[in-house]
């Protein structure tokens, strides 16, 4: 009974704190194992919330059992006001974000308009500041973002997937300096795909400022979660989901993300998830290579050359990291496809010399003519083998030499498969 009273008091204090400061953006548990003074264990400073450790268990048990009894219609909890459910579910999730029952209660509160979508997105970001790898938190966030998108779908509109803009490129390596990477929306409006018919997408328009602010905030949430937890699969997968569903694979955003994450992966060379995200970006851009060239004057091959040089530099700077070599495999593999002989072969029509017989009908023959791309295909392999053999196989780092050997063996396997 005493525990229930303390739990109710702690819940009241926590609710008051959130009412006074709705902009709390971080929280943590303070290592205080038992109450030392007769004061609240909940501390708020500059939008940062702290809960003394001893109070966490008391608060959680009270909130969880109250919610569970209400959910099961058990005695004595027969009815709870929406504000009470908001406070109780918040207390539960701050401690245990994997409680799907609490998230489902909040879904019902959103459906009943007792919680706004933007409030819930802010709360979800707060949860991820403490629990950056919570699967339930990211799953709930996708559902809330779906509601956010639906709430702003007001009128149908046909649009293309990206905003045309000229930019320069250098021979061999792409230059992105001429692209305005801060612009993330098509024609000043976000693009959300709901269906495709006859090459046109059924879209609806949203107020730019609110949508743009939230989508930028969403990418920041993913980035912060990835910073807090290494190899955070859930954070990077959510970032991919945002690109797919909230930005509709906008080329300008894809280029911006490719440039932005360069610095991140350079500081986290062992994080496979970060490099997997770059592989998603490059694969998506490959499918839009024609638009990339027509609208941005960028060759997809140049992006690959730039990425290859980038990963090689990282491998030489930070030897012995398997994530770097795995990404190098991806870049080489996709480059091998782009520069394949099948792509580079063209057919031409030639006329045989008719000599002294002008009346003889023209005979035509199809002749296979090699282009520069086929040569590039062979040169790509030779240069790659030469680079690895001369530098990485002679590295002073034992594991670097092991990874280089495995890479060359993998290259031989790939080359054999393409030669068949």
HELIX and SHEET records of a PDB file:
HELIX    1   1 UNK A    2  UNK A   20  1                                  19    
HELIX    2   2 UNK A   53  UNK A   71  1                                  19    
HELIX    3   3 UNK A   82  UNK A   95  1                                  14    
HELIX    4   4 UNK A  100  UNK A  111  1                                  12    
HELIX    5   5 UNK A  117  UNK A  130  1                                  14    
HELIX    6   6 UNK A  135  UNK A  151  1                                  17    
HELIX    7   7 UNK A  208  UNK A  228  1                                  21    
HELIX    8   8 UNK A  233  UNK A  246  1                                  14    
HELIX    9   9 UNK A  251  UNK A  267  1                                  17    
HELIX   10  10 UNK A  272  UNK A  287  1                                  16    
HELIX   11  11 UNK A  289  UNK A  296  1                                   8    
HELIX   12  12 UNK A  300  UNK A  317  1                                  18    
HELIX   13  13 UNK A  322  UNK A  338  1                                  17    
HELIX   14  14 UNK A  341  UNK A  344  1                                   4    
HELIX   15  15 UNK A  372  UNK A  390  1                                  19    
HELIX   16  16 UNK A  392  UNK A  394  5                                   3    
HELIX   17  17 UNK A  398  UNK A  419  1                                  22    
SHEET    1   A 3 UNK A  26  UNK A  30  0                                        
SHEET    2   A 3 UNK A  48  UNK A  52  1                                        
SHEET    3   A 3 UNK A  42  UNK A  45 -1                                        
SHEET    1   B 2 UNK A 156  UNK A 157  0                                        
SHEET    2   B 2 UNK A 203  UNK A 204 -1                                        
SHEET    1   C 2 UNK A 196  UNK A 197  0                                        
SHEET    2   C 2 UNK A 200  UNK A 201 -1                                        
SHEET    1   D 2 UNK A 346  UNK A 351  0                                        
SHEET    2   D 2 UNK A 364  UNK A 369 -1                                        
END                                                                             
